Amino acid sequence: MAVPKRKMSRSNTRSRRANWKAAVVPTVACPQCKSPKLGHTACSVCGTYNGRQVLEV
């Protein structure tokens, strides 16, 4: 198992942790009802996917 030789300083630790950011979830507009939805999923408002009704809403 790899063990560090020296203690990592506070500035190095904080700069490393600064790159861990939450990413915004990309949404697209539903072609039927124009509400925002996740890509490649059925719309939760109208229940359509790829121009077809797939969910009973």
N, C-alpha and C positions, 0 to 999 in steps of 0.2 A: 504494500500500500504506500502511496506517495505521501511523504510528510514534508511540510515546508521547513527550510533551514532557518529562516528568520521570521520574526513577527511582522505581519503586514501593518503598515502605518494606517492611521485613521483616514488620512486623505486618500490613500490608495484604495482602502476598503469602500469609502463613500463614493469615489468616482466609479468603481466597479459596479456598485449597487445602483448608481444613477441611470444605468442603461436598462434597468428592468422597469418598463412602462406598460401600462394597460393600453391595449390597442382598441380603437373604435371599431365596433362591429359594422361592416359594410352592408347597407341595405339598398334595395332597388325598388322602384315603383311597380306595383302590380299593374299589368296591362289592362285588366278588366275594371278594377275599382280605384286604381291610382293610390292605394294606401301603401306605406312602406312595408316591405317584407324581406326576409333573408333570401339570398339567391339560391336557386336550385331547390326550393321547397315550395309546398303548396301554400297559398295565401290563407291566413287564418281568418280573414274577414269574409271573403266571398267563397273560399274553398276551391279555387281553380288552380290548375298547374298546366302549363304548356297549351293553353287554350281549351282545356277540357275540365269538366266538373269532376273532381276526385274526392272531395270531402262534403259531407252533408252538414251544412251550417244553418 
